Amino acid sequence: MGVDVESALVKLMTKFINTVAVKLPSDVYAKLMELSSKETSSLGKFIYSAVFKNLELALLRKAPLCQDTGVLEFYVTLGEMFPYKSLLLKSIRKAVIESTKQGFLRPNVVDPVSDKNTGDNTGPLIPWIEVDMEPESNHADVRLYMAGGGSSRPGKARVLDPAEGWEGLVKFVIDVITEYGPPACPPLMVVGVGVGPTVEIAAVLSKRALLRPLGSRNPEPSIARLEEILEDAINKLGIGPQGLGGSTTVGEVHIEYAGRHPATFAVGVNTACWALRKGWIRINSDLSYQLLSHRGELIE
């Protein structure tokens, strides 16, 4: 029984990975349409038309919508009563290998010691898997983010002097985007910002901010307003689609925060390119599923 379940989970997770590689989630596609309608430069409009043609061909050919399929990061929430916790975690690694064999993932993982590509998108601690538990739940939620190289390179975190405060955060974010945003395949679908007591907590929160649904705001009104201010400021930089100038540089800014130490004000920044490949699947105890991020079924 365990072998059958594991095989079913590997197959399901493989199809999930393949779908995320080929098809944008519904909220990202809708945001791209919105940005395209707002773009004022003729070159920017041309780039958006090429983007939508690219998305059409990726679905038609069942091919990755970007050649850089990234390094895979999984954020898994296991229900306390979900019966296949360990099998699900094992299946994720096996599914990454299988998706690579099927050609849906480009081999991207390099062992930093040998400096050699592992060939199957696995390596030390990769795929990255973070696990949370949910009490009184009998399902598992798996969120996937494909961290492409171009969109990951702008990532930066530092600890500010608390006296710099929110003004310092704004300056830090704008400086990062000004310096590293143009080559990161804008429009940057999301700029994720994390705030916390230490540099690693701020960095983790900035990455989790990328996975928040587009169209949502932080529930804290003052933070939600800051998200809007940063979006406006980044778009006024004029970086534009593919860094060639225009009125749309960022889709949304998402800020997540944790309590901080009185002596620290840590800030992290992560960016997602226009091809924000994220996915969210809920797996039930009977191995049925709901694909919560994409309209339609998983790609076979």
N, C-alpha and C positions, 0 to 999 in steps of 0.2 A: 504493500500500500504506500509506504514512504517513497519508494522509487517512482511509482506512478504519479504521485502528487508532485514530487520534485520535477519530473519531466514536464508535467503540465505547467508548473510555475516557470520553468525555463522557457518554454514555448511562449507563454503569455508575456513574460518580461522581454523576450526577444522582439516580439511584435510591437510592444510598447516602445522600445528603443528605436526600432525602425520607423515607427510613425513619427516620433519626435524629430528624427533626422530628416524626414521627407516633407513634413507638413507643419506649418506654423500653427500654434494654438489660436483659438478663436479670438481671444482678446487682443493678441498681438496683430493679427490680420486686420481687425477693425481699427486699431490705432494707426496702422500703416495707411489705411484708406483715408482716415481723418487727416493725417499729416500731408498726404499727397494733395488733398483738396486745399490745404492751407499754403502750400509752397508757392512762392511768387516768382522765383527765378526760372527762366526757360530751361537752363541746364539741369536744375533740380527736378523739374517736371519730367525731363527726359530720363533722368536716373530712376525716378519712381516707376515710369513705364517699363524700364528694363527689369526692375525688381519684380513687378507683377508678372512679367513674361517668364522670368526665372522660376517663380513659384508655380506657375501653370505647368511648365515643362517638368519640374521636379515631381509633381503629382502624376503627370502623364507617364513618365518613364520610371517612376518609383526609384528615383535617384536622390541622394542627399542634396538639399537645397543650397548648401554651401560646401565647398570642398574641404574646409576645415571643420570637421565634425567635433573638434574639441576633446577635452578630457572630461570624462563623465563623473558627475557628482550626484549622489542620491541622498535624499532626505526622507527617511522612513519613519512613519509613526505606526507602531505595532499596538493593536488593541490587546488589552489584557487577556481577553478570551479568544483571540485569534489563534487557531490550533497549529499553525505552521510557521512559527516565528523563525526558527533556525533554518528551515528549508527555504524560506523566502530569501533570507540574506545570502545563503549559498547560491541560490538560483540567479541572483543579480550578477555575480561575477561570471558565472557560466554563460549567461545571456549576453554579456558584453563581448565575450570571446566569439559566441555564435554570430552576433550581428556583424562583427568584424569579418568573419569568414564569408558571410553573405554579401559583403560589399557595401553595407549601409554605414559603416564607420571606417574612416581612414585611420590606419595605425599611427597614433600620435604620441604614445607614452614612451619616454626615454628614461632609462635608469640613470640617475645622476652620478652613480659611482662608475659604471662602465662606459657611460655616454653612448650607449647603444639603444636603438629602438627595440622594444620587446616584441613588436610585431602583432600583438593581439589586444592592445589597449588595456592591458593589466600591468601592474608593477607594484613596487612597495607601497602599500596602503591605497592603491588605485585599482579599480574605481573607488573613489572616496565615498564612504557610506556613514552618514550620521543617523543615529537611532534615538527616537523618543518613545515613551510608553503612554498609552491613553487608557485610563481606568474604565472598566465596565463597557468596553467596546469589543465587538467580535469581528472587526474588519481591520485591514491594514491599508494605510495610505502610503503610496510611493510617489515622491516628487523627484523629477529628474531635471538637471540642468546640464547642458552641453557647453562647457567653458572653452570657447574658442580662444586661440592665442592672441589675435588682434584686440578682442574686447577685454581680455584679461590683463594685458600689459599696462593699461592705465591704473590698475589697482594700486592703491596707496593708503597707508594708515600712519598716523602719528599722534602723539599725545601733546595737546596744546596746553599752554598755561591757562588755568581757569579764568584769569583776568581777560583773556581774549574772547571768551564767551561765544555766543552765537554769531557775532560779527566775524570772529576768527574762523568759525566753521564755514561761513559763506565764502570768505576769502580763500580758504584752503580748497574748497570744492571747485571754485572758479579757476583757481590756479592749475589744479589737476586737469580739468577739462580743456583749458586753453593750451596747455603744453602737450597733452597726450590724446586729446579727443579727435583731432583731424584724421590720424591714420587708423582709428579704431572702427572704421566702417559706419560712420553716422549716416542717417540719423540714429543717435544712441537711443534705443527704445526705452531703456530705463537707466537712470543714474541712481544707484543705490548708495545711501549714506547711513552709516551706523554711528551711534554715540554711546559711550560707556566709560567704565572706570579704567580699562586697560586697552592696549593697542589690539590684542587678539580678540577681545570681545567686540570692539568696534568693527574690526574687519569682518568677523563672522556675521554680525548684524547687517553690515552693508551688502554682503552676499545674499543673505536671506531676503533682503529688501527687493532684490531683483525678481524673486518668485511671487511677490504679492500681486494679486490680479490687477491688471491695468484698468483704470477707471476708479480705483479705490483711493481713499485718503486715510492718512493716519487718524485714528479716532480722537486724538488730542487736538483741539482746534488751533492752538498756536503752532503746533508742528505742521498741521495741514496747511496753514497759511505760509509757513516757511517753504514747504514743498512748492507752492505756487510761485513764490518769489524767486526761488532758484530756477524753476523752469523758465520763467520770463527772462531772467538774467542770462541763462545759458543760450536761449534762442536769440537773444540780442547780440551774442558774439558773432553771429553771421557765418559760422563754420559751414553749415548747410550739408546737404546730402553728399556723402563721400568726401567731405572736406573741401568741396569746390565752390562754396559760397551758396547762401540761400537763407530763407527765413525759418526753416525747420531743422534744428540741430538735435533736439531732444524730444522724446515723447512725453515722459513723465519723470519726476524726481520722487523717489520713495525714501522716507526716513524712518528708521527703526531705532529705538533707544532703550538703554538700561540705566539703572541707577549708577551714579558715578561717585568716586572718592572726592572729598573736598579739595584735595590738592591736584586732581587730574581732570582733564577734559579730553578724552580720547575720541578721535574721529577717524572713520574709515570710509573709503570711496571705492566702489566697484561699478563698472559700466557693462551694459549689454548692447551689442551692435543691433542693427535693424533686424537681423535674423536671430531674434531671441528665441532659442529653441529650448523650451521648457515643457514639461508634461506633468500631469497629475492623474494617477489611476488609483481607484479604490478597489481592493480585492476582498471579497467576502469569504466566509468560512467554507462555502460550497464551491469556491473558485470561480464563481461568476464575478463580473467586474462592471464598474462604471468608469468610463473615460471622461473625467471632469474638466479637462483642459481643452479638448478638441471636440468639434461637432463631428458626428459620424462614428464609425467603427474603426478599430485598429486595422492597419495595413497588413494584408496577408503576405 
